[in-house]
């Protein structure tokens, strides 16, 4: 039997089992392994966040953010990524009503529905070669594509629509990021500034974030970018904004276990792509989609502002192909031709 045929058999067998369990669950003949607990895997994980310990909250947050890729994880690999022990993963699974992590995965098909787990024959081939040790870059590509798909999926959620509407209408939008995530916040501010006024980068220059936290109620919102190891400033700022009744949108990685408690919306962006350092590249993709959503929300009214900003940039900074007339510079006088001196 060829390796390719064996792989196809394993995939077919796995899908058959998942379909079987899903039909049993949907018909009410399968009650789960947790003493009659009801609800999908996703619902149970979400519900567990309310009363979970720190370790369990980290596991649940990771599972929710990486839901589509959970079928490819093991208890050991998940434990390593969340920085807990393998027995802790097992105990958590029993807490939410499953016999083991393997048993939890058997129930995931009901949440995934009919969406394919693989993304095209070419990526499937690259994944097979990566697992055979032929090309580690292929594994990184697979992870990045999956991360991008995850970002686009979040852009279809009610939380996303609520965030876009707020960014389009709230009088003052503040964005913050500390450590390397400051760059993401700066990108977000620069792009959104083209569409609307009242967008500011929040930093430590004032010493106490009073421009946000002491602002008039109902006139400000905060978008914050953060990834591990998490800055204490980021957590404290989110908590304080929450206490002040300021809407907070948190863009973070899959390992953040404190964000959901204080932020109004949490958009989770994968950052591990089989590389030495974690990458915030897909946060930039999320920013592009947010800004595009605001553009669609505001409509043609942004045209006048974008033209005005373009003129100002041409006047004070300039583009490579600008002419002196476009920059508003005085025309250089051409000397009149006359008889050459002898």
N, C-alpha and C positions, 0 to 999 in steps of 0.2 A: 504494500500500500504506500502510495506516495505521500510526502509530507503535506502537500496541498490538499489532497483528498481527505487526509486525517483532520486537518484544520476545519474543512468544511463540515465534516461529520460532527466535530465538537461544537461548532457554532449552531448547527441545526438542532443538536440534542439540547443545548442550553436554551434556545428559543422555544423549543417544544415544551420543556419543563416550565419555563416562565409563563407560557400561554396557558398551560394546564392549571397552574396555581392561580393565575388571574381569573380564569373562568370559575374555579371553585370559590374564590373570594367574592366575585361578583354575584354568584348565585346564592350566597349566604351559607354555603356548606363548609367554608373554611373560616375559622374564627381566630386564626393567628395562634401564637404560642404564649401569649401573655395573659392568661387568665381571662380571656374574653374581651381584651382591649380592642376597640374599633378605630377605624380611620386609616388613611393611607400612610405609607412610610413618611412622606413629606409632612403630613399633618401631625404625626406623632413627634417627629423631630422638632417641628416648630413649637408645639405645645410644651415640649420638655425644657425649652429655653427659660420659661418663667420661673422654674424652681430648681434648675440644675446646679450642681456644684461647678466650680471653675473648670475642672477637667472635663466634666460632661458637657458643659456649655461650649468648650472649645471643639469637642468632637462633633456635637450637633451642628455648630456653625460651619465647620469644614464640610460635613456631609451635605448640608443644604446648598452650599456654594458650589460643590463639585458633584452634584447629584447625578448628572449624566455619565460621569466617569467612574462612579462607585462600582459598577459591575466588574471593572478591571482591577480593583484594589483587593488586597488581602488585609486581614486584621493586623498583620505585622507591618505592611507598608503604610497603612493608615496611621498606626501608632507612631511610626517614625516621623511622619509628616506633621502630626499634631504635637509631638514631643510628650507622649504619654506611654504607659506600658501596654503591652498587648492584652494582659488580663483586664486592664481598665476599659479597653474597647469592648471586650466581651461582657463585662458587667453593665456597661452602658446599654448595650443592645438588649440585655435582659430587662433593664429598667423600662425601656420603651416597648417591651412586649414581644421580643423575639428570642429564640433559643440561643442564637449565636449571630455573629456578623454574616456568616454564610446564609443563615436563615433569613436575615434581613434583606440580603441581596436577592433572594428568591422572590421577595414581594415587590421588588422595585419595578418590575415590568408594568404593573398597573399604573404607575405614575408616568413612566416613559411612553406608554401607549405604543403606537406603531412607528415612532421615529427611528430611523436607522442609527445604529451605534457606530457604523463605519462611514467615512466620508470619501466615497469614490474608490475606484479600483486602484488608482495610482497611489493614493495615500495608504491603502491597505497593503500594497506591495512594499511601500517604503517602511511601514510599520513592521512587517515581517522581517525585512532585512535588518532593521534596527534591533529587534529582539534577538536576532541571530548574531549580533555583534558586528554587523557589517558597516553600519552607518549611524552613529549616535546623533548626528545632526537631524536625521529623519525623525527620530523620536521627539526632538525639540520642535520640529515643524508641526508634527501631529498635535503636540500640546498647545502650540500657539494658535493653530486653526481651531481647535476645540475651545480655547479661551475666547477667541473672536466670536464664535457662534454663541457662546454663553452671554457675551456682552449684547449682541443683537437680540437675544431672547429676552433679556431684561428690559430692552427698549420697548417691548410690547406689553409691559405690566402696568397695572393701575398706579403703582408707586411712581413709575417713570412719568406717566401723564400728569400726575399731581406735581411732580418736581418741575417739569417743563412749564406748566402753567404758572407756578410761583416765580420761576426765573424770568418769565416774560412780564410779570405784572408787579412784583414787589419793588417798591421804590428804591431800596438799597440792597444790593447783592454783594456780600463779602465772601471771599475765598481765601483759604489758608492751607498751608502745607509746611511741614517742618522737616529738617534733614533733606534728603534727596527729593521728597515729594513736593518741596517748595516749587520746583520746576513745573510740576503738573498744575499747581495752582496758578502760576504765572501764565502758562499757556491758556488755561481756562479764562482768566481775566482778559488777556489780550484779545482773544477771539470774541468773547461775548461783548467786549467794549465796542466792537464794530457795529453791533446790532442795537445797543441801547446805552443810555446814560446810567450813572449811579452804580458802576461796578468797580470794586476796589479790592486790592490785595491786602490782606490783614497780616501784619507782622508784629514784631516786638518793639518797634521803634518808640511807641507811646508808653510801653512798660506795663500796660494793664488791659489792653484790648477795649478800652472805654468807648472807642468809636462805634463798636458793635454792641457791647453789653450795656452801655448807658444810653443807647439810642431810643428814640420815641417808640413806644410799643406798637407793634403791628406794621412797622415800616422797614424791617430788616430781616434778612435770612442769611444763613451760612452754608457754604459748601466746603467741605474739608477733605483733603486727600491724605491718607495715612497707610503705612505698611510696617511690618515688623522689622527691627525691634521698635516698638511704638514709643513715640515721644510722650513724655508726661504732659508736656504743654498741650498736645493734641487732645488727650483724654480730658484734661482739666477744662479746656476751652469748650469741648462738647458738653460736658456736664454743666458748666456754668450757663451756657446758652440755653440748655434745656430748662434749667431752673428759672431763667428769665422769660421763658415762653417764646423764645426765638426759634423758628423752624430750622432744623439742621438736616442736611443731606450728607451722609458719610460715604465716601468712595474708599474702599479698603480691600485688603487681601483676604483669603479664605480663613485665616487663622485668628482674626480679631474676635475676642470673646467678650468685649465690653461695649461694642458699638450699638447693638440692637436695644440695649436697655435705655439709651439716652437719645439716639437719633430718630428723626421722623421717618427717614428712608435710609436704607443701607444697600448700596450696590457693591456686590462682591466681584472683584476682578482677579482671576488667577495670575500668579506672578512667578511660578516655578516652571521653567521650560528646559530642564535638563542641561542647565548651564551653571557655571561656577557661582555667579551672582544671580539673585532674583531680579526680574525685570518688570518695570512699570509700563512697558510699551503699550499694553492693551488699555491702560488708563487713558492714554492719548486717544485711542479709538472711541472710548466711552465719551470723552470730552467732545469729540467731533460730532457724535450723535446727539448729545445734549444741545450743543449750539445749533445744530441743524433743526432740532425740535423747536427751539425758541424762534428760529427764523420762520418756520412754518406757522407758529403761533402768532407772530407779529404780522406776517404778511407783507404786502408791498410798502407798508409805512417805513420799513428799514432802508429803502432805497435812497431817500434824501440824506439820511445820516451817513450812509456808506460813501456817498458821493462827496459829502462835506469833509469827511475824514480823509478821503483820497486826495482832495485838493490841499488840505492842510499838510499832509505828508509830503506832497510834491513841493509845496512852498518852503517847508522848513528842513526837510531831510532829503527827499528826492529819490527818484528811481534812476537806474543806469541810462535808460533811453530818453529821459526828460530833456526837452529843449529849454534854453534860457527863458523863452516866452512863457512856457508852461510853468516854470518856477516863479514867474512874476519878477524876474530880474530885468533891470534896464538893458535895452539893446545897446550893444557896443557900436559906437559911431564908426562908420567906414570913412577913412580920410579921402577927400576929393583928389582925383588925379590931376596933376599939373606938370608943368615943365620940370624936368630933372635939373638939379643944380649942376652948374658946370665947374 
